[in-house]
Amino acid sequence: MRRYGFRGTPSSVLIGREGAMLHETFGVEEDLVVGARIAMALASTGTS
């Protein structure tokens, strides 16, 4: 948690194929929001 600057739990992180952190959040996110973030990440890399 220290390495990436997370503040505690629950924390979520979305890491892209290249290993870069695409999104980080502290707290609970709705499932639809998480799904949308994943879909946008996949679309930006040209992967379906």
mmCIF file as Biopython writes it, N, C-alpha, C and O atoms, coordinates in Angstrom:
data_model
#
loop_
_atom_site.group_PDB
_atom_site.id
_atom_site.type_symbol
_atom_site.label_atom_id
_atom_site.label_alt_id
_atom_site.label_comp_id
_atom_site.label_asym_id
_atom_site.label_entity_id
_atom_site.label_seq_id
_atom_site.pdbx_PDB_ins_code
_atom_site.Cartn_x
_atom_site.Cartn_y
_atom_site.Cartn_z
_atom_site.occupancy
_atom_site.B_iso_or_equiv
_atom_site.auth_seq_id
_atom_site.auth_asym_id
_atom_site.pdbx_PDB_model_num
ATOM 1   N N  . MET A ? 1  ? 0.821   -1.186 0.000   1.0 0.0 1  A 1 
ATOM 2   C CA . MET A ? 1  ? 0.000   0.000  0.000   1.0 0.0 1  A 1 
ATOM 3   C C  . MET A ? 1  ? 0.871   1.258  0.000   1.0 0.0 1  A 1 
ATOM 4   O O  . MET A ? 1  ? 0.551   2.246  -0.660  1.0 0.0 1  A 1 
ATOM 5   N N  . ARG A ? 2  ? 1.947   1.208  0.731   1.0 0.0 2  A 1 
ATOM 6   C CA . ARG A ? 2  ? 2.846   2.364  0.767   1.0 0.0 2  A 1 
ATOM 7   C C  . ARG A ? 2  ? 3.443   2.649  -0.596  1.0 0.0 2  A 1 
ATOM 8   O O  . ARG A ? 2  ? 3.525   3.804  -1.014  1.0 0.0 2  A 1 
ATOM 9   N N  . ARG A ? 3  ? 3.858   1.612  -1.287  1.0 0.0 3  A 1 
ATOM 10  C CA . ARG A ? 3  ? 4.515   1.771  -2.583  1.0 0.0 3  A 1 
ATOM 11  C C  . ARG A ? 3  ? 3.645   2.540  -3.567  1.0 0.0 3  A 1 
ATOM 12  O O  . ARG A ? 3  ? 4.149   3.377  -4.315  1.0 0.0 3  A 1 
ATOM 13  N N  . TYR A ? 4  ? 2.355   2.266  -3.574  1.0 0.0 4  A 1 
ATOM 14  C CA . TYR A ? 4  ? 1.455   2.898  -4.532  1.0 0.0 4  A 1 
ATOM 15  C C  . TYR A ? 4  ? 0.640   4.041  -3.939  1.0 0.0 4  A 1 
ATOM 16  O O  . TYR A ? 4  ? -0.177  4.643  -4.637  1.0 0.0 4  A 1 
ATOM 17  N N  . GLY A ? 5  ? 0.846   4.344  -2.684  1.0 0.0 5  A 1 
ATOM 18  C CA . GLY A ? 5  ? 0.166   5.473  -2.070  1.0 0.0 5  A 1 
ATOM 19  C C  . GLY A ? 5  ? -1.292  5.236  -1.722  1.0 0.0 5  A 1 
ATOM 20  O O  . GLY A ? 5  ? -2.065  6.187  -1.609  1.0 0.0 5  A 1 
ATOM 21  N N  . PHE A ? 6  ? -1.672  3.986  -1.551  1.0 0.0 6  A 1 
ATOM 22  C CA . PHE A ? 6  ? -3.049  3.704  -1.168  1.0 0.0 6  A 1 
ATOM 23  C C  . PHE A ? 6  ? -3.289  4.166  0.259   1.0 0.0 6  A 1 
ATOM 24  O O  . PHE A ? 6  ? -2.397  4.094  1.104   1.0 0.0 6  A 1 
ATOM 25  N N  . ARG A ? 7  ? -4.498  4.641  0.520   1.0 0.0 7  A 1 
ATOM 26  C CA . ARG A ? 7  ? -4.826  5.194  1.834   1.0 0.0 7  A 1 
ATOM 27  C C  . ARG A ? 7  ? -5.430  4.171  2.782   1.0 0.0 7  A 1 
ATOM 28  O O  . ARG A ? 7  ? -5.517  4.433  3.982   1.0 0.0 7  A 1 
ATOM 29  N N  . GLY A ? 8  ? -5.838  3.051  2.299   1.0 0.0 8  A 1 
ATOM 30  C CA . GLY A ? 8  ? -6.452  2.034  3.162   1.0 0.0 8  A 1 
ATOM 31  C C  . GLY A ? 8  ? -7.354  1.135  2.355   1.0 0.0 8  A 1 
ATOM 32  O O  . GLY A ? 8  ? -7.249  1.045  1.132   1.0 0.0 8  A 1 
ATOM 33  N N  . THR A ? 9  ? -8.240  0.475  3.063   1.0 0.0 9  A 1 
ATOM 34  C CA . THR A ? 9  ? -9.164  -0.422 2.385   1.0 0.0 9  A 1 
ATOM 35  C C  . THR A ? 9  ? -10.578 0.087  2.593   1.0 0.0 9  A 1 
ATOM 36  O O  . THR A ? 9  ? -10.862 0.674  3.638   1.0 0.0 9  A 1 
ATOM 37  N N  . PRO A ? 10 ? -11.452 -0.110 1.664   1.0 0.0 10 A 1 
ATOM 38  C CA . PRO A ? 10 ? -11.207 -0.759 0.372   1.0 0.0 10 A 1 
ATOM 39  C C  . PRO A ? 10 ? -10.556 0.199  -0.625  1.0 0.0 10 A 1 
ATOM 40  O O  . PRO A ? 10 ? -10.904 1.377  -0.695  1.0 0.0 10 A 1 
ATOM 41  N N  . SER A ? 11 ? -9.630  -0.318 -1.373  1.0 0.0 11 A 1 
ATOM 42  C CA . SER A ? 11 ? -8.994  0.410  -2.469  1.0 0.0 11 A 1 
ATOM 43  C C  . SER A ? 11 ? -9.102  -0.433 -3.727  1.0 0.0 11 A 1 
ATOM 44  O O  . SER A ? 11 ? -9.070  -1.662 -3.669  1.0 0.0 11 A 1 
ATOM 45  N N  . SER A ? 12 ? -9.228  0.229  -4.850  1.0 0.0 12 A 1 
ATOM 46  C CA . SER A ? 12 ? -9.271  -0.457 -6.136  1.0 0.0 12 A 1 
ATOM 47  C C  . SER A ? 12 ? -8.217  0.149  -7.038  1.0 0.0 12 A 1 
ATOM 48  O O  . SER A ? 12 ? -7.935  1.346  -6.979  1.0 0.0 12 A 1 
ATOM 49  N N  . VAL A ? 13 ? -7.641  -0.695 -7.871  1.0 0.0 13 A 1 
ATOM 50  C CA . VAL A ? 13 ? -6.654  -0.215 -8.829  1.0 0.0 13 A 1 
ATOM 51  C C  . VAL A ? 13 ? -6.882  -0.938 -10.154 1.0 0.0 13 A 1 
ATOM 52  O O  . VAL A ? 13 ? -7.162  -2.137 -10.184 1.0 0.0 13 A 1 
ATOM 53  N N  . LEU A ? 14 ? -6.758  -0.192 -11.240 1.0 0.0 14 A 1 
ATOM 54  C CA . LEU A ? 14 ? -6.870  -0.765 -12.578 1.0 0.0 14 A 1 
ATOM 55  C C  . LEU A ? 14 ? -5.516  -0.568 -13.245 1.0 0.0 14 A 1 
ATOM 56  O O  . LEU A ? 14 ? -5.055  0.558  -13.432 1.0 0.0 14 A 1 
ATOM 57  N N  . ILE A ? 15 ? -4.893  -1.681 -13.598 1.0 0.0 15 A 1 
ATOM 58  C CA . ILE A ? 15 ? -3.560  -1.661 -14.198 1.0 0.0 15 A 1 
ATOM 59  C C  . ILE A ? 15 ? -3.672  -2.134 -15.643 1.0 0.0 15 A 1 
ATOM 60  O O  . ILE A ? 15 ? -4.253  -3.184 -15.916 1.0 0.0 15 A 1 
ATOM 61  N N  . GLY A ? 16 ? -3.118  -1.360 -16.557 1.0 0.0 16 A 1 
ATOM 62  C CA . GLY A ? 16 ? -3.175  -1.689 -17.976 1.0 0.0 16 A 1 
ATOM 63  C C  . GLY A ? 16 ? -2.187  -2.780 -18.353 1.0 0.0 16 A 1 
ATOM 64  O O  . GLY A ? 16 ? -1.362  -3.207 -17.546 1.0 0.0 16 A 1 
ATOM 65  N N  . ARG A ? 17 ? -2.291  -3.215 -19.588 1.0 0.0 17 A 1 
ATOM 66  C CA . ARG A ? 17 ? -1.437  -4.294 -20.094 1.0 0.0 17 A 1 
ATOM 67  C C  . ARG A ? 17 ? 0.047   -3.968 -20.006 1.0 0.0 17 A 1 
ATOM 68  O O  . ARG A ? 17 ? 0.874   -4.864 -19.832 1.0 0.0 17 A 1 
ATOM 69  N N  . GLU A ? 18 ? 0.386   -2.692 -20.124 1.0 0.0 18 A 1 
ATOM 70  C CA . GLU A ? 18 ? 1.784   -2.268 -20.077 1.0 0.0 18 A 1 
ATOM 71  C C  . GLU A ? 18 ? 2.298   -2.113 -18.651 1.0 0.0 18 A 1 
ATOM 72  O O  . GLU A ? 18 ? 3.472   -1.813 -18.436 1.0 0.0 18 A 1 
ATOM 73  N N  . GLY A ? 19 ? 1.412   -2.318 -17.677 1.0 0.0 19 A 1 
ATOM 74  C CA . GLY A ? 19 ? 1.816   -2.229 -16.282 1.0 0.0 19 A 1 
ATOM 75  C C  . GLY A ? 19 ? 1.604   -0.870 -15.644 1.0 0.0 19 A 1 
ATOM 76  O O  . GLY A ? 19 ? 1.932   -0.681 -14.473 1.0 0.0 19 A 1 
ATOM 77  N N  . ALA A ? 20 ? 1.063   0.080  -16.391 1.0 0.0 20 A 1 
ATOM 78  C CA . ALA A ? 20 ? 0.805   1.418  -15.852 1.0 0.0 20 A 1 
ATOM 79  C C  . ALA A ? 20 ? -0.521  1.423  -15.089 1.0 0.0 20 A 1 
ATOM 80  O O  . ALA A ? 20 ? -1.479  0.755  -15.479 1.0 0.0 20 A 1 
ATOM 81  N N  . MET A ? 21 ? -0.558  2.178  -14.007 1.0 0.0 21 A 1 
ATOM 82  C CA . MET A ? 21 ? -1.787  2.328  -13.237 1.0 0.0 21 A 1 
ATOM 83  C C  . MET A ? 21 ? -2.713  3.262  -14.007 1.0 0.0 21 A 1 
ATOM 84  O O  . MET A ? 21 ? -2.374  4.421  -14.248 1.0 0.0 21 A 1 
ATOM 85  N N  . LEU A ? 22 ? -3.884  2.755  -14.393 1.0 0.0 22 A 1 
ATOM 86  C CA . LEU A ? 22 ? -4.834  3.544  -15.161 1.0 0.0 22 A 1 
ATOM 87  C C  . LEU A ? 22 ? -5.814  4.283  -14.259 1.0 0.0 22 A 1 
ATOM 88  O O  . LEU A ? 22 ? -6.274  5.376  -14.591 1.0 0.0 22 A 1 
ATOM 89  N N  . HIS A ? 23 ? -6.123  3.689  -13.135 1.0 0.0 23 A 1 
ATOM 90  C CA . HIS A ? 23 ? -7.082  4.308  -12.214 1.0 0.0 23 A 1 
ATOM 91  C C  . HIS A ? 23 ? -6.872  3.725  -10.833 1.0 0.0 23 A 1 
ATOM 92  O O  . HIS A ? 23 ? -6.589  2.538  -10.676 1.0 0.0 23 A 1 
ATOM 93  N N  . GLU A ? 24 ? -7.017  4.585  -9.833  1.0 0.0 24 A 1 
ATOM 94  C CA . GLU A ? 24 ? -6.940  4.155  -8.439  1.0 0.0 24 A 1 
ATOM 95  C C  . GLU A ? 24 ? -8.003  4.907  -7.667  1.0 0.0 24 A 1 
ATOM 96  O O  . GLU A ? 24 ? -8.190  6.109  -7.860  1.0 0.0 24 A 1 
ATOM 97  N N  . THR A ? 25 ? -8.692  4.206  -6.803  1.0 0.0 25 A 1 
ATOM 98  C CA . THR A ? 25 ? -9.707  4.859  -5.983  1.0 0.0 25 A 1 
ATOM 99  C C  . THR A ? 25 ? -9.711  4.277  -4.580  1.0 0.0 25 A 1 
ATOM 100 O O  . THR A ? 25 ? -9.396  3.105  -4.370  1.0 0.0 25 A 1 
ATOM 101 N N  . PHE A ? 26 ? -10.071 5.113  -3.640  1.0 0.0 26 A 1 
ATOM 102 C CA . PHE A ? 26 ? -10.227 4.707  -2.246  1.0 0.0 26 A 1 
ATOM 103 C C  . PHE A ? 26 ? -11.713 4.699  -1.953  1.0 0.0 26 A 1 
ATOM 104 O O  . PHE A ? 26 ? -12.405 5.693  -2.172  1.0 0.0 26 A 1 
ATOM 105 N N  . GLY A ? 27 ? -12.191 3.593  -1.465  1.0 0.0 27 A 1 
ATOM 106 C CA . GLY A ? 27 ? -13.616 3.463  -1.171  1.0 0.0 27 A 1 
ATOM 107 C C  . GLY A ? 27 ? -14.272 2.483  -2.115  1.0 0.0 27 A 1 
ATOM 108 O O  . GLY A ? 27 ? -13.625 1.888  -2.977  1.0 0.0 27 A 1 
ATOM 109 N N  . VAL A ? 28 ? -15.551 2.331  -1.936  1.0 0.0 28 A 1 
ATOM 110 C CA . VAL A ? 28 ? -16.325 1.371  -2.722  1.0 0.0 28 A 1 
ATOM 111 C C  . VAL A ? 28 ? -16.834 2.061  -3.983  1.0 0.0 28 A 1 
ATOM 112 O O  . VAL A ? 28 ? -17.347 3.179  -3.927  1.0 0.0 28 A 1 
ATOM 113 N N  . GLU A ? 29 ? -16.687 1.383  -5.118  1.0 0.0 29 A 1 
ATOM 114 C CA . GLU A ? 29 ? -17.239 1.868  -6.386  1.0 0.0 29 A 1 
ATOM 115 C C  . GLU A ? 29 ? -18.330 0.907  -6.822  1.0 0.0 29 A 1 
ATOM 116 O O  . GLU A ? 29 ? -18.253 -0.296 -6.570  1.0 0.0 29 A 1 
ATOM 117 N N  . GLU A ? 30 ? -19.328 1.439  -7.469  1.0 0.0 30 A 1 
ATOM 118 C CA . GLU A ? 30 ? -20.407 0.609  -8.000  1.0 0.0 30 A 1 
ATOM 119 C C  . GLU A ? 30 ? -19.865 -0.327 -9.084  1.0 0.0 30 A 1 
ATOM 120 O O  . GLU A ? 30 ? -18.943 0.026  -9.818  1.0 0.0 30 A 1 
ATOM 121 N N  . ASP A ? 31 ? -20.446 -1.509 -9.170  1.0 0.0 31 A 1 
ATOM 122 C CA . ASP A ? 31 ? -20.023 -2.497 -10.165 1.0 0.0 31 A 1 
ATOM 123 C C  . ASP A ? 31 ? -20.082 -1.943 -11.590 1.0 0.0 31 A 1 
ATOM 124 O O  . ASP A ? 31 ? -19.188 -2.197 -12.396 1.0 0.0 31 A 1 
ATOM 125 N N  . LEU A ? 32 ? -21.132 -1.191 -11.894 1.0 0.0 32 A 1 
ATOM 126 C CA . LEU A ? 32 ? -21.260 -0.631 -13.252 1.0 0.0 32 A 1 
ATOM 127 C C  . LEU A ? 32 ? -20.154 0.359  -13.557 1.0 0.0 32 A 1 
ATOM 128 O O  . LEU A ? 32 ? -19.699 0.437  -14.699 1.0 0.0 32 A 1 
ATOM 129 N N  . VAL A ? 33 ? -19.713 1.116  -12.568 1.0 0.0 33 A 1 
ATOM 130 C CA . VAL A ? 33 ? -18.627 2.076  -12.760 1.0 0.0 33 A 1 
ATOM 131 C C  . VAL A ? 33 ? -17.324 1.330  -13.030 1.0 0.0 33 A 1 
ATOM 132 O O  . VAL A ? 33 ? -16.562 1.697  -13.925 1.0 0.0 33 A 1 
ATOM 133 N N  . VAL A ? 34 ? -17.080 0.291  -12.257 1.0 0.0 34 A 1 
ATOM 134 C CA . VAL A ? 34 ? -15.863 -0.517 -12.455 1.0 0.0 34 A 1 
ATOM 135 C C  . VAL A ? 34 ? -15.888 -1.158 -13.842 1.0 0.0 34 A 1 
ATOM 136 O O  . VAL A ? 34 ? -14.879 -1.154 -14.547 1.0 0.0 34 A 1 
ATOM 137 N N  . GLY A ? 35 ? -17.029 -1.704 -14.229 1.0 0.0 35 A 1 
ATOM 138 C CA . GLY A ? 35 ? -17.163 -2.306 -15.557 1.0 0.0 35 A 1 
ATOM 139 C C  . GLY A ? 35 ? -16.930 -1.306 -16.664 1.0 0.0 35 A 1 
ATOM 140 O O  . GLY A ? 35 ? -16.301 -1.628 -17.672 1.0 0.0 35 A 1 
ATOM 141 N N  . ALA A ? 36 ? -17.434 -0.085 -16.489 1.0 0.0 36 A 1 
ATOM 142 C CA . ALA A ? 36 ? -17.233 0.960  -17.497 1.0 0.0 36 A 1 
ATOM 143 C C  . ALA A ? 36 ? -15.761 1.335  -17.595 1.0 0.0 36 A 1 
ATOM 144 O O  . ALA A ? 36 ? -15.254 1.545  -18.697 1.0 0.0 36 A 1 
ATOM 145 N N  . ARG A ? 37 ? -15.071 1.421  -16.476 1.0 0.0 37 A 1 
ATOM 146 C CA . ARG A ? 37 ? -13.636 1.744  -16.494 1.0 0.0 37 A 1 
ATOM 147 C C  . ARG A ? 37 ? -12.848 0.653  -17.230 1.0 0.0 37 A 1 
ATOM 148 O O  . ARG A ? 37 ? -11.943 0.951  -18.009 1.0 0.0 37 A 1 
ATOM 149 N N  . ILE A ? 38 ? -13.196 -0.588 -16.981 1.0 0.0 38 A 1 
ATOM 150 C CA . ILE A ? 38 ? -12.520 -1.704 -17.656 1.0 0.0 38 A 1 
ATOM 151 C C  . ILE A ? 38 ? -12.803 -1.659 -19.149 1.0 0.0 38 A 1 
ATOM 152 O O  . ILE A ? 38 ? -11.895 -1.842 -19.959 1.0 0.0 38 A 1 
ATOM 153 N N  . ALA A ? 39 ? -14.066 -1.417 -19.523 1.0 0.0 39 A 1 
ATOM 154 C CA . ALA A ? 39 ? -14.440 -1.340 -20.950 1.0 0.0 39 A 1 
ATOM 155 C C  . ALA A ? 39 ? -13.687 -0.208 -21.638 1.0 0.0 39 A 1 
ATOM 156 O O  . ALA A ? 39 ? -13.209 -0.379 -22.760 1.0 0.0 39 A 1 
ATOM 157 N N  . MET A ? 40 ? -13.575 0.948  -20.982 1.0 0.0 40 A 1 
ATOM 158 C CA . MET A ? 40 ? -12.852 2.072  -21.586 1.0 0.0 40 A 1 
ATOM 159 C C  . MET A ? 40 ? -11.369 1.744  -21.735 1.0 0.0 40 A 1 
ATOM 160 O O  . MET A ? 40 ? -10.750 2.124  -22.730 1.0 0.0 40 A 1 
ATOM 161 N N  . ALA A ? 41 ? -10.792 1.043  -20.760 1.0 0.0 41 A 1 
ATOM 162 C CA . ALA A ? 41 ? -9.391  0.669  -20.849 1.0 0.0 41 A 1 
ATOM 163 C C  . ALA A ? 41 ? -9.163  -0.304 -22.000 1.0 0.0 41 A 1 
ATOM 164 O O  . ALA A ? 41 ? -8.182  -0.185 -22.734 1.0 0.0 41 A 1 
ATOM 165 N N  . LEU A ? 42 ? -10.058 -1.253 -22.154 1.0 0.0 42 A 1 
ATOM 166 C CA . LEU A ? 42 ? -9.929  -2.206 -23.256 1.0 0.0 42 A 1 
ATOM 167 C C  . LEU A ? 42 ? -10.111 -1.513 -24.605 1.0 0.0 42 A 1 
ATOM 168 O O  . LEU A ? 42 ? -9.400  -1.818 -25.563 1.0 0.0 42 A 1 
ATOM 169 N N  . ALA A ? 43 ? -11.046 -0.596 -24.679 1.0 0.0 43 A 1 
ATOM 170 C CA . ALA A ? 43 ? -11.298 0.117  -25.945 1.0 0.0 43 A 1 
ATOM 171 C C  . ALA A ? 43 ? -10.116 0.992  -26.330 1.0 0.0 43 A 1 
ATOM 172 O O  . ALA A ? 43 ? -9.804  1.128  -27.512 1.0 0.0 43 A 1 
ATOM 173 N N  . SER A ? 44 ? -9.462  1.580  -25.348 1.0 0.0 44 A 1 
ATOM 174 C CA . SER A ? 44 ? -8.340  2.474  -25.658 1.0 0.0 44 A 1 
ATOM 175 C C  . SER A ? 44 ? -7.118  1.717  -26.157 1.0 0.0 44 A 1 
ATOM 176 O O  . SER A ? 44 ? -6.249  2.303  -26.802 1.0 0.0 44 A 1 
ATOM 177 N N  . THR A ? 45 ? -7.041  0.416  -25.864 1.0 0.0 45 A 1 
ATOM 178 C CA . THR A ? 45 ? -5.917  -0.390 -26.349 1.0 0.0 45 A 1 
ATOM 179 C C  . THR A ? 45 ? -6.280  -1.125 -27.634 1.0 0.0 45 A 1 
ATOM 180 O O  . THR A ? 45 ? -5.450  -1.829 -28.209 1.0 0.0 45 A 1 
ATOM 181 N N  . GLY A ? 46 ? -7.536  -0.957 -28.087 1.0 0.0 46 A 1 
ATOM 182 C CA . GLY A ? 46 ? -7.953  -1.619 -29.314 1.0 0.0 46 A 1 
ATOM 183 C C  . GLY A ? 46 ? -8.273  -3.081 -29.121 1.0 0.0 46 A 1 
ATOM 184 O O  . GLY A ? 46 ? -8.325  -3.833 -30.094 1.0 0.0 46 A 1 
ATOM 185 N N  . THR A ? 47 ? -8.489  -3.506 -27.883 1.0 0.0 47 A 1 
ATOM 186 C CA . THR A ? 47 ? -8.790  -4.904 -27.576 1.0 0.0 47 A 1 
ATOM 187 C C  . THR A ? 47 ? -10.265 -5.041 -27.257 1.0 0.0 47 A 1 
ATOM 188 O O  . THR A ? 47 ? -10.841 -4.201 -26.566 1.0 0.0 47 A 1 
ATOM 189 N N  . SER A ? 48 ? -10.879 -6.113 -27.766 1.0 0.0 48 A 1 
ATOM 190 C CA . SER A ? 48 ? -12.292 -6.364 -27.459 1.0 0.0 48 A 1 
ATOM 191 C C  . SER A ? 48 ? -12.428 -7.450 -26.434 1.0 0.0 48 A 1 
ATOM 192 O O  . SER A ? 48 ? -13.544 -7.800 -26.050 1.0 0.0 48 A 1 
#
